[in-house]
């Protein structure tokens, strides 16, 4: 009788995982903490602590259900600290004749696992069925299409699953209520406070290990409050449905100078590691619409993020890799600005977005797209540098979801697969959607001069610099018309303003090489 090793990865903490559903009684389940996975990019310490605590709790839950579990901890003397090597070592130790694993969240692991299918102890790769669609489903949908637009994919998903459908028609009479979801920040708004999760000994020990091994990474654990068990994740889900969802829609694009979460759910990290399923989250939101607890624009907008966007970017990732990751059609070469690691900038919107990231390993989607992403795009930051940063600093960042969002949405570097035009904007957009500018030394109303918002000159400079590639885009026609009507003197002043700013912009080739935070040096080597 075959005796498999069932390898459960840190983002697969679900009993519904295919690997566990097909488990024979003699199987050994392995979960592995390996330094290689924590350090290939310098992950935020909240993200590392989340994985350590959640994996340890899930291992205990597996034991409670009767599974034989081998858990490789960071400090185990025989730990290889390479995921592939460690799995093969454990398999040999228990006399297993194969290693079974569900599709990981990163191409690099998928490729390496495939290369071990004919090893002495062969790897058997299974599909991860916890999503609404598989990569094969997406590939079939994409086949023969000239454009892989989200809206078409999303509508088919709605029809297929029945979410917010009334017969053959969408609930509320429209597929998309985005028009109602673009209200800016208002001073009178009061945002719900997040539940505070109790930290048991298992969590405390995990946080202590994260601090001991990774104190040189971004962030501190003094305010760690991510859910590390399914029970805690369900508390967050219920809290959002009761206190956040109703207002989520109209303010989902707003940015606050002081509130990091607003009405956002902060459920993505729990979903991405398996503590919540996308199905139950969508079901809970849909129920709020039908019971009258939340309006259609909020519920539809929220469900679209999960049923539509989340599935869509995953499909793009798996059907476009591995060439997708190296795309750079605009030829960007700049390294990441140094302040992305320490928030040391007098541009208020960027200072707050990065500081909130340092504090919480979180920033909501508009902060990522239209603040840190927009700035990097306008400055010509190379895709690899920005993608690695997003992957490192956000607790919900797995490569399958981070890479398409960054490469495709933020940097428009995927040949227009995701978006028909670049998402770039001047300081006026940030002024409209946030309360940052009133606290900033720069004015969004000025394009040139010592007090001009850098976004303004960078925006026009970017358009001019990349005109040959972008001015034929029909959705860019209006803005290039405005650029063309500028007199030569104004264009030259903008050009000089932007180039002076870029010349003074300090960059960092990587975390710990040139930057400092909170008064101490960040090292790329582990502190002993």
Steps between C-alpha positions, in 0.01 A plus 500: 500500500631841402615722786501866391646807662237772475682833484279789614640842413464809713226643278299176496368489857159353413348161576332524159843483333505227232814350654319439828169394345671208327713401798541127573509397864876431498593839353739737671415871481797737491511874564840666471639825630803566282718809498522490121130589467524780755802665343482474119346846531522683836144433618344734754526357849118500534480279193759257635332491841163437335632198313686357800206538739236384252703198388560390861133535586398306189747224582337467842154496339617219268625298798169557678325345198721194512757576231862394549687829473868579464572866569838646406568805717757769426725389784496126431861382469428277199294760309642543147341846468419427136139397440574235237792347689314505830194326354719230345691453827177453696359263238812283525490513881145359509547251218258681269496399133371829354446864589161652423446873489235734364598773254707760689450875471821561308630386165856449633376230739266345241788472254737350757239250615437394140870437461482251790221283353754233406708528816576201726195601701280646224289812538133480406348842430129553559274787399398744773120485489436769765447770239196560281704416190811305409776623266359257246156660530651843442704377206185365336320830558795698358546279193434691179426833672672812373458673836500339844290761674384456857143610429433216257658244730311634803160484334556139405602425857180657630290293261690181578484533880167678531634768733280812490297355216122517468432246231708602201528862612737664749355607833423870501476511122870564433818294500716777638428782746840668490341835424366504857831392653730796447422739782796679656590511867277708730612644833183388680551129430556264792667173406444170682774376730633155427450212746804438718610138483620322813848354471530154654833336582533348153461847345729664756773244432464551124531876538803457725666278237420750226653777708810294579569398141365794299526813713698657216193491273245778458262566788464410865267251666373726777175560313466160327128423468455273198274194533708184538220245549182430309300606806671840504453538124127430540483772766652745250257384230197551722630839618543626145155385394344678799710817514683557170320360199211746484738794455775310317368571152467875497834560676711216359712745296537759776830553682537619859801674648443334837288185453674206329195275458195728452214261412723243331470138610864406561397140422738443209787364710271248670359392164839477336640265762185289521335600828195621306365373170402745226169315471394563859611863486292566188205313648513712815508822298215389273290416805549855629345633178198274512436577870531873437810545716710640213412671170557343160786734404700392807426129469555485125825696527627271775402175327659625177833529681487131594292317240624723219834667561664241728420213264587708195851594615569143605396376157721757330794407721488127425430536129763771438794375709794473487564767234248731667733575791776646282277733296618861481372653172562860608861420585489624859840488672476699823550324833238538773499835683673457836208645697287197407688327783486771767230758403759778509338735249328836531235397248218441745302242303807283448621548855165382639459209256847366575474565875167315515667217313787494749255508791244247376636305202190641331387777268172493314480463123486871410801578718684224316379589151473878502757606762802267532428334165423819308814669631723206406340486156550870432863474616570201273580252777591164348228236542719251683581750775141606562360146476750372754411786733126432490565128547719573801305759693134392488362216711253402226761490221541164331668521162196373307299801616777757549679467166206562263375785717841669500629415156166530320296758690764722657774495237299423183785264412296206374427630153155621598368158604339633817434863420434686178690804635758576770370590844695821556390830644623837620471635853145617427370145528655451844368838610151402388493157665690569823567749779879472456566823315385729780784355711762516225762764426427461128201642318304279258393817319856591396688324221833679523684690772636406844156422646361308203380144562762271338223279363398781263826552314578128512164425339552729202865403471404133491242559227748695292781249549280205403293671232626278221360192673186647654362782286335262253290349777144627436436536874804729528398726212340768716792536737756505221288769339545709815873438495519604135324830573758601760736768382870417474596716795262320738605157375865587550433624854317176583778295347765677706290473818453123458858428398637697794276304736601166350868591514467564875294185570698257714446139406569174679596184312359287778388483861783547744760621250460874527207569730433547869176493696403592851853605579672166441675359200325228304730215414457240229654238729322333787582628846647232718 
